[in-house]
């Protein structure tokens, strides 16, 4: 049927209105039914499976990326390491909370009086809210690790925004205030990811040592990965939800303490970024300059 000009304008107007409605609906559905939406979008990949398959970036890769950014004058709102002049280390645990392992992990940290930083997955936090509250109660810092533990380089910027915002809302409701630390799964980030996180009030946190505890490697290999990248201002990436992590943690804490390291949260590390206190011994300094220093 041939439309008259006036009818054609009406048809265009209706089509336009429908498109605007659909776009608005798609956007605001994240507010109204975020959990349902997320669950359906990612129902095929169980979060723990995705975490097991996660290949977290090694510090060398993160450091190279950091240097490239600085070489072209980019200053992203992120932390890759703490203050190299302070002999302090931050233990960070990703992917929890986990119904079987989180309590035991907290018990170990309590026994050694270590405060750590947990980058929790929003979906897990929603499922096990009491564990997040327990982490908070015991003085640990809770950060955002997206809602579904997705590779943020493999999704749209809108999806990345939704993932970070949804996890933040869940964590904020449990902790009484919104989190301000964010870690992208796998260490996968680009300018858009960092900018979204910053716009939502986050500092993006990466690491200096990836323990590799979620990979199929021996305890010896995990220890090597921790100690070979050891240095002042170190941020150690481990996972909440893995037996091997619990097995090596007590000895790791004792060992690092015996080397003179103090354990701090990422919040404390950020507060100490510009302090100048101790210079450490000369061997430590040379080692850090050669292998760890990223600035
Ligand atoms: Zn992760």
Boltz pocket constraint, residues with backbone or C-beta under 6 A from the ligand:
constraints:
  - pocket:
      binder: B
      contacts: [[A, 51], [A, 54], [A, 94], [A, 95], [A, 145], [A, 149], [A, 185], [A, 186]]
      max_distance: 6.0
